[in-house]
Amino acid sequence: MENFRKVRTSEEEMPLPFPDLPPDVVEMKVKEGSKIRNLMNFAMAQMELKGRRQIVFSGCGRAVTKTITCVEIMKRKLGGLHQVTKVRYKTVLEVWENQDPPPDGPAQNLTVHKNVPSICILLSRDPLDPNQAGYQPPEHRHEAGEDTSGSSAKGLKRPLPPPCEELLPKKLQVQVSDSPRGSGSTAGQPHH
């Protein structure tokens, strides 16, 4: 791979995994390079100034952690938000170009299909169905004068159900075009 460089990356578009969302719901698509401050300024303006009732945060791959961070910040700032979390896999297509092609042949490209973890989190001011998988009720907020030391229910969440079969990881798929190696290719084999 030392002679290859990534020339293009594209994600498959997937509908949000929440039924009955209003058509104008705001989806915050968190990317690896997104700035949390910018995301939060926009999201908070939507919920506080524009009076939105629901907002969705989504991210995949390395952006999953940042997505969760944004959700936790919003829950702390606004309070009383119901949450539903859905985890799934998204296919990302990467095209790599050979920087040192053979002098007598065409440029070689390598196409890699990656299945990366993806998360979608719905936050709602309105109550959501507590029986759906991934539901978390609003956290109890301590009132002034309450004893905050000792054990409390804070942080205790209903455990998530085991993942569905379609969410389990698939093998990494690699397609090599104009491969000089012939049948010795490892296309379709998982890389560890």
C-alpha positions, 0 to 999 in steps of 0.5 A: 500500500506504500505506493497507493494514495487514497483518491476518493471516499464515499459513504452509502446513504442510509435513511434514519432508523427512527420511524415517525420523524417529522420531515423537517427534523434536524440531522447533525451529521458528525464527521471526523474533522467536525468541531464540537463547538460548531456542532453544539452552537448550531444544535443548541440554536435549533433546540432553544431558539427555533423551538425544535422538539427533536434532533438527530446526531449521526456519525460513523467510523472515527466520528462515533465518539465525537457524536456521543460527546455532542449528545452528552453535552446537549443532554447536560445543557438542556436536561429532560431529553429522551434518547433512542440510540441505534447502532448499525454498520455503514459501507464506505467505499475507498478508491486508492490509486497506484502512484508508481504504475508500471511503465508499459501498463495502465494506472492501477486502482484499488477499490476497498469496501469497508463496513464501519460502525455507525451510530444514530441518536435521537434526542426528544423533548417529547416522551418516546416509546420506552419499550423500543431498543436503545431507549434511555429516559431523561436523567434525574436532575438534582434539585437545590438542597438534595443530597448529591453525595452517596449512591444515586440512580444517576448513570444507571441506564437500561442495558442495550439488547444484544446486537441483531444479526444484520449488525454483526461485522462483515468481512472486508471486501477488496477488489483489485483491478489490473492486479499483477499478482494473479490468483494469489490475491487476498480479495474478500479475506479479512485483514487482521 
